[in-house]
Amino acid sequence: MENKKVWYVTGASKGLGLTLVKELLEQGYRVAATSRCKNALVEAVGSSDDFLPLEVDLGSEASIASSLQAAQTLFGRIDVVVNNAGYGIGGAIEELSNEEIALNFDINVFAPIRVIQKVMPYLRAQRSGHIINISSIAGFAGVTGWAAYAAAKAAVTALSEVMAQDVESLGIKVTAVCPGALKTQFLSSESLVLSGNKIDDYQDVHSSHERYLAMDGKQIGDPKKVAEVLVQLVENPHPPVFLYLGSDAWGRAAAKATHLCDQLDIWKNVSYSTTTAAVPVPQSSFHPSY
Ligand SMILES: NC(=O)c1ccc[n+]([C@@H]2O[C@H](COP(=O)([O-])OP(=O)(O)OC[C@H]3O[C@@H](n4cnc5c(N)ncnc54)[C@H](OP(=O)(O)O)[C@@H]3O)[C@@H](O)[C@H]2O)c1
């Protein structure tokens, strides 16, 4: 038991985070998990010697730092960090306030950044670790009505991509996990934020929101299956930098990749027209872990 990896999971009182924590404990891992409400977390998970519930304000560096210190002190190490806490925000950019967008970025983007900044000293000292950032298919192939959420998740995916290269030589792995729709509380009114400032011209945006709200409870993605994949991912010696989960996510990513290739071909002459010399196209990917 003692040689099994120690996990640290954010946003674990419900949804994917809760499902993952339960799966990990069932499989005998040691888990530190965060929530804004420790009581809700304990009520949802129960208690065990292998489980450290932590009340953490993900907006506070100090709160995150002390939670990581507590996990390190109790379990002696931290092997896997899952930046899971996050929520959706819908509305045309013009309909959302800067405060609403900034708050969403604070949890979806800056909280993972704070966690990474505070956990890296532990992982660097160990010369091992795996950071899993829960992004979304929206961060690669976004749809009408969710621009701010897509931008936040694109930031998570992009920082994961470069960070994977930055920390590879330190023995640390980074994966951006990009799920499609998952049957969690994500689309419930307790989690999702929709702009109250509706501008009539944005009918397609509002129709998109209605379609998503009607999907609540009927999403095809199973968080337990995602949790099982995450456990296997961490045991894989060559995890990918991007992992799209769900047939919906895979399909959207594949369609976007094809569209990107088509657009690159169509606009190639214009792209090349702005340089004085043609740089050779890399024959293989520029990052060995891709
Ligand atoms: N469900 C989907 O369709 C879907 C698809 C793609 C990606 N995702 C991503 O998957 C992750 C997990 O979401 P979920 O589907 O499990 O949704 P969920 O059931 O609503 O759970 C979200 C978790 O994030 C935390 N959280 C939400 N808002 C927060 C805030 N303002 N401050 C701090 N923590 C907050 C909550 O933690 P506490 O209440 O415990 O503090 C909660 O446990 C998110 O990053 C989400 O963007 C979800």
The ligand as an SDF file (V2000), in Angstrom:
LIG
                    3D

 48 52  0  0  0  0  0  0  0  0999 V2000
  -19.0760   17.8180  -16.9170 N   0  0  0  0  0  0  0  0  0  0  0  0
  -18.6630   18.1290  -18.1240 C   0  0  0  0  0  0  0  0  0  0  0  0
  -19.4110   18.0180  -19.1080 O   0  0  0  0  0  0  0  0  0  0  0  0
  -17.2570   18.5950  -18.3310 C   0  0  0  0  0  0  0  0  0  0  0  0
  -16.7240   18.5460  -19.6280 C   0  0  0  0  0  0  0  0  0  0  0  0
  -15.4160   18.9660  -19.8300 C   0  0  0  0  0  0  0  0  0  0  0  0
  -14.6630   19.4120  -18.7690 C   0  0  0  0  0  0  0  0  0  0  0  0
  -15.2190   19.4570  -17.5140 N   0  0  0  0  0  0  0  0  0  0  0  0
  -14.3700   19.9330  -16.4140 C   0  0  0  0  0  0  0  0  0  0  0  0
  -14.3100   18.9280  -15.4240 O   0  0  0  0  0  0  0  0  0  0  0  0
  -13.9910   19.5240  -14.1670 C   0  0  0  0  0  0  0  0  0  0  0  0
  -14.9230   18.9690  -13.1000 C   0  0  0  0  0  0  0  0  0  0  0  0
  -16.2340   19.4300  -13.3390 O   0  0  0  0  0  0  0  0  0  0  0  0
  -17.5240   18.4970  -13.0850 P   0  0  0  0  0  0  0  0  0  0  0  0
  -18.0390   18.1140  -14.3970 O   0  0  0  0  0  0  0  0  0  0  0  0
  -17.2170   17.4530  -12.1040 O   0  0  0  0  0  0  0  0  0  0  0  0
  -18.5350   19.5840  -12.4890 O   0  0  0  0  0  0  0  0  0  0  0  0
  -19.2380   19.6660  -11.0360 P   0  0  0  0  0  0  0  0  0  0  0  0
  -19.9920   18.4230  -10.7670 O   0  0  0  0  0  0  0  0  0  0  0  0
  -19.9790   20.9470  -11.0630 O   0  0  0  0  0  0  0  0  0  0  0  0
  -18.0050   19.7450  -10.0160 O   0  0  0  0  0  0  0  0  0  0  0  0
  -17.1100   20.8220  -10.1100 C   0  0  0  0  0  0  0  0  0  0  0  0
  -16.1280   20.8460   -8.9450 C   0  0  0  0  0  0  0  0  0  0  0  0
  -15.3160   22.0110   -9.1170 O   0  0  0  0  0  0  0  0  0  0  0  0
  -15.3070   22.7830   -7.9340 C   0  0  0  0  0  0  0  0  0  0  0  0
  -15.7220   24.1730   -8.1910 N   0  0  0  0  0  0  0  0  0  0  0  0
  -16.7490   24.6120   -8.9450 C   0  0  0  0  0  0  0  0  0  0  0  0
  -16.8360   25.9400   -8.8790 N   0  0  0  0  0  0  0  0  0  0  0  0
  -15.8540   26.3580   -8.0360 C   0  0  0  0  0  0  0  0  0  0  0  0
  -15.4470   27.6200   -7.5350 C   0  0  0  0  0  0  0  0  0  0  0  0
  -16.0670   28.7480   -7.8910 N   0  0  0  0  0  0  0  0  0  0  0  0
  -14.4070   27.6710   -6.6800 N   0  0  0  0  0  0  0  0  0  0  0  0
  -13.7820   26.5450   -6.3100 C   0  0  0  0  0  0  0  0  0  0  0  0
  -14.1270   25.2980   -6.7410 N   0  0  0  0  0  0  0  0  0  0  0  0
  -15.1490   25.2270   -7.5940 C   0  0  0  0  0  0  0  0  0  0  0  0
  -16.2980   22.1830   -6.9480 C   0  0  0  0  0  0  0  0  0  0  0  0
  -15.5510   21.8850   -5.7890 O   0  0  0  0  0  0  0  0  0  0  0  0
  -16.0980   22.0430   -4.2960 P   0  0  0  0  0  0  0  0  0  0  0  0
  -17.5770   22.3720   -4.3810 O   0  0  0  0  0  0  0  0  0  0  0  0
  -15.8330   20.7240   -3.6940 O   0  0  0  0  0  0  0  0  0  0  0  0
  -15.2920   23.1410   -3.7100 O   0  0  0  0  0  0  0  0  0  0  0  0
  -16.8250   20.9250   -7.6190 C   0  0  0  0  0  0  0  0  0  0  0  0
  -16.5460   19.7770   -6.8510 O   0  0  0  0  0  0  0  0  0  0  0  0
  -14.0980   21.0280  -14.3680 C   0  0  0  0  0  0  0  0  0  0  0  0
  -12.8080   21.5840  -14.5250 O   0  0  0  0  0  0  0  0  0  0  0  0
  -14.8740   21.1420  -15.6820 C   0  0  0  0  0  0  0  0  0  0  0  0
  -14.6120   22.3590  -16.3520 O   0  0  0  0  0  0  0  0  0  0  0  0
  -16.4870   19.0600  -17.2800 C   0  0  0  0  0  0  0  0  0  0  0  0
  1  2  1  0
  2  3  2  0
  2  4  1  0
  4  5  1  0
  4 48  2  0
  5  6  2  0
  6  7  1  0
  7  8  2  0
  8  9  1  0
  8 48  1  0
  9 10  1  0
  9 46  1  0
 10 11  1  0
 11 12  1  0
 11 44  1  0
 12 13  1  0
 13 14  1  0
 14 15  2  0
 14 16  1  0
 14 17  1  0
 17 18  1  0
 18 19  2  0
 18 20  1  0
 18 21  1  0
 21 22  1  0
 22 23  1  0
 23 24  1  0
 23 42  1  0
 24 25  1  0
 25 26  1  0
 25 36  1  0
 26 27  1  0
 26 35  1  0
 27 28  2  0
 28 29  1  0
 29 30  1  0
 29 35  2  0
 30 31  1  0
 30 32  2  0
 32 33  1  0
 33 34  2  0
 34 35  1  0
 36 37  1  0
 36 42  1  0
 37 38  1  0
 38 39  2  0
 38 40  1  0
 38 41  1  0
 42 43  1  0
 44 45  1  0
 44 46  1  0
 46 47  1  0
M  CHG  2   8   1  16  -1
M  END
$$$$
